[in-house]
Amino acid sequence: MPPSAAPRPALLVLALSLGVTTLSLLQSLVVPVLGTIATQLDVSAGAAGWVLTANLLAAAVLTPVLGRLGDLRGERVVILGILVTVSLATLLAIVTTSLPLLLLARVLQGASYGLFPLSIGVLRRELPHARLGVAMSVVSSTLGVGGVVGLVATGLLSGNGADYRTPFWLGLGVALLSLALAARVLPRRPPTASGRVDWWGALVLGAGLVLLLLPISQGHTWGWTSPAVLGCLAGSAVVLAGWVVLQRRLAEPLVRPSMLTDHRTLVPNLAGVMVGIALFTSFLAVLQYVLTPPERAGFGFGASVLSASVVYLVPGGVLGIAAAPFAGRVVVRRGALPTLLAGAVLGVAGFVMLAVLRGMPWAVIVGGALCQLAITVAFAALPALVVQAVERSETGVANAVNSIARSVGQALGSTVAVTLIAGSVDPATGFPRDVAYTQVALIGAAAFTAVVVVAVLGIRADPQGGRPRRDPLAEVEQATAGAGEWSPVSGIR
């Protein structure tokens, strides 16, 4: 089919943001209902935990392949294929009463992780230099904001013993709306790259990532020094090293090996791991703490699910949405690395407040909001750094690698936080000890401190501070296609 006309930038950003919201919503909405899944399906808590693990493992395998397919076949067809798959998978999750089929649904939902790198590829091709930073920031912000929406909505929809399937209806509705809007808005364009998909490389990389993420996700159940955990980690090191050797020998590798060692991509990938750690530790440090009844545990606020969601989580989500366009402008004017540094400093401050002042409700609200704002700002900077480091033909796969880095961080953050909290349960009260939440908050502060260090090192290596670099060829193509008008209010219109 012939190429379609350029879409209005605001409508394009809305469509892509809704798709990324589908990803983050489906990722987080199962977290509050794992216990309910175990009870209603009559399985152990460990078995129910695979609802999270299966999704994460599938994402690790599928994301780089989908990113590369977007570069080779065009983002529109791949995005629509993902949304159809995710919609059918979510419907399966709603109708099934079987854990194996629920796990199958979660595996298929793992394809949604490909929506983010593909969306960045669309934005890079369709929008001119001056608009790209704000647009990427708005789309990226939905990664964190959608997670908050998923946790809040699930808490409200599944309270008082409600069916765990109820939140999936929300996921299905968002996925179908995203599919309809994407089919209407996404333009038909020729691929940005030529060649083929390195299927062997994808298989080996997927195996290595599964061997890495599996013990991270299940270590608290298997035991961190168990033969299964140590064997998987050793196997991961061997397989991933073999994958690098394989990629070096191929004329058309899945991921260019030099991409992984170039400081321009190493900085956002290392920062992505740390921000991923902070993402889930912030949720757990706030949500579980405020739900704890003080009369039984000696700390906490005894908040209801409704107040915990609306009072303690929603302010950070709203602040993140409002800050996203502003963060995008800062990326364009000051550079992505200073923006990343500023966000990391906010994150350190937020987690320190949660560590030392969380006995006061206002401190938890402010600290949690600062953490969410820091994550939004970091998400605005990371794709800008990746885009500046690679050619347009590698946009999808490069952002897929960064998505994997964030996923690894999220797995680490959630596992360490859960292990600390579950391992500190006081037999006398049946609740975790207060010190566990201090430790979780300090881990979040340490993660953002590492981002500060990475950003400072990146600024020293790049005197431009990660400022966007112009792509003359892309601007000629975009001017020929005719983009929409620029709005000084939202940055996109």
C-alpha angles and dihedrals in degrees: 000000000000119000114274127232120276111273123231107272095230092052091046092052090047092052094048093044090053090051093051089046087057088056097049093040094054090044096056107029094081094054097083094043102050090105091048091050090053092050099043095043092041095234133128123271089247091055091048089052088068087072085075097035096050091053092049094048093048090050092052091053098041105038100073092043092050092046091053092045089054090054092048103036103025128269098252098065093043094048092050091047091052093049093049090050093047092048092052091045092051090049088052090052089054098049101038126091093185125096093215091054091045088053089050089053091051091050090053090046087058087078087074090077087073091065095079100055090042091051091053089052091054092049093049091053100041104039128064123239096266094055101039099082096055093042093052090047093053093048093044093050090065089068090070099029092050089054090056091047090051094051094044096045093046092049090053098042098044101042124125095028097305120166112283089225093067096084090052088066087064090050091050092050093051092046093051092046089049091049093051094047094045092050089052099042112028110097125229109245135165115257118273093221139040132213131058141294114268095229095176090051090049091051094050093044090049091051091050093048092047090052089050100044097039096068091039090056097040102031094103089055100040096038123256094249096041119124090245094057096042092044093051093048092049091047090050092054091051095045095046091048088051090049091056090051090049093050091051091056097052127088091210106031124182089238123014104241092220087060089067095052100038107110089224091065096028091064097056092040094052090044089048091058091051095045089049089055090050094048098066097031089058092053094047095042091056107031101046093041097054092045092057113105109235094207090064104029101030093237140050130064103262089233121178120240089256096051093041089055101040100036103035107027108027096062090060092048093050091047090051093052092048093047098048098084091043091051089051091054090050089053090054097044103034103021136258096267096056088045091052090048093051091049092049092052089053089050093052090051092049095050092045088055090051090049100050108017105035093114087082118068094219090056092053091049093048094041093049091047091051090051091050091047090050091052091049092051091047091049088052092055102041101066090043089057092048094047092051092052101054141047119260090254089063099043096106099046094041092054089044089059089050089049089054089051090054091046091053088051093049090051091050094045097048094043096049092045093048091046093051094046096043092044094055099056111143109226090211095059104019090230131105116265119258092244090067091067090049089054093048091050091048090052088055090048090049091050092054090044087058089052089053090054093046092049093049091050089048092052090051090052093045115042089190089066093229095300113172115267119218121248105206094189092052092048092052090052093047093048090051091050091047118233126213129264125285120244119208090205103057099007091237132069 
